[in-house]
């Protein structure tokens, strides 16, 4: 389960459907970032999305939780939330 979101490392993506991550950070339509990698933590069903936001060099991490009451719908349908730039 190295890349459950089916994103390409080094590819730039744009949010096309707004969503909130586990930390309640809103990702609005138009937000862009370059995908680096994901990490999965089975114990808490945690999926961490590592990106470089808006052409900066610093890596940022967004957390999602693969549970129905959290972000499972987002994770399982991630291609509806982002598109390749």
N, C-alpha and C positions, 0 to 999 in steps of 0.2 A: 504494500500500500504506500508506495513512495510518492505518488502524484495523483491522489484521488480526484482532484479538481480538473485534471486533464489540461493543465497549462504548460506552455513551453518555456523552459528557462531562458532568460535573456529577451523574451518577447514583451513588448509594451501592450498593456491592456487599458481599456476605458470602462468605467462603470456605466451601464445603460439602464439599470433598474436599481434604485437605491435600496440599501440594506443596512442593518445594524449588526455589528459583530458581538461577540460574547461580552466584551467590556462596554457595550452600549455606545460604541463609537459609530456615528452615522457616516456611511460611505455614499455621498450624493452622486447623482447622475453627472457625468463629466469628469469625475475624479480619475486621474491616470497614475499608473505605476508600472514598473518593470518587474516581472515575476522572477524570483530567485529560486525558491524551493518551498516545500511543505515538510512539516514534521508531525507525526501522529503519536499521541500519548494514549495508549489503550486503556489505562487505568481510569482515566476521567473522560474518555471519548473525545479528547482534545485534539484539534487540528490547528496547527499554527501555520499561517501564511506569511512567508518572508518576502518582502518586496523592497524595491528602491523607488521611493515616491518622487514624482515630478522632476526627474533628471538630476537628482542629488546623488551623492555617493554613499550616504549613510543608509544602512539597512533598517527597515522598520518591520515590526512583527504585529500581525493582527491575529487574534485568537477567535476560533470558532469551536462550538461543542456539538458533536454529532449525536444529539439527542433530540427527540421529537419536540420537546418543550423548549428547545433552544434553537440552534441553527441547522438542524438536519435538512430541512427543506431547502435552505440556501446551498448547502454543500452538495446535495444530490441533484440540484438544478443550476449549478454555478454558471453554466453557459448562457443562462437566461439573464444573468446579472452583469456579466462582463463580455466585452468583445475585443478582438485584436484591433489595435490602432493601425 
